[in-house]
């Protein structure tokens, strides 16, 4: 959970590979309950805990695609991956495979962007602000 400048909880989900229950349940339900708008997946600057196992964008794209077929997700919703890094993985072959799969599935990949703010607007919608690095 992340707090805004006022100290209020703003509900930014963070993948943590600390227990099998969290990995299996929390990550799954986070993806399948995303019913509005684009889904943003964000990885912080390298190095970070969980590096190499935190790329959930393709997983969420598959769940979003399934949800669209039964009307549980907006038809125009896209999955976006943002990171201040210049790559998804620091292993060239894995990075190449992930980028190719993102391209095939329509996952938007934005390298060189750092998340600087997350807050709710006056309509109660959560917004993220990014700054180019």
Buried (B, 14 or more C-beta within 10 A) or exposed (E): EEEEEEEEEBEBBEBEEEEEEEBEEBBEEBBBEBEEEEBBBBBBEBEEEBBEEBBBBBBBBEBBBEBBEEEBBBEEBBBBBBBBBEBBBEEEEBBEEBBEEBEEBEBEBBBEBBBEEBBEEEEEEBEBEBEEE
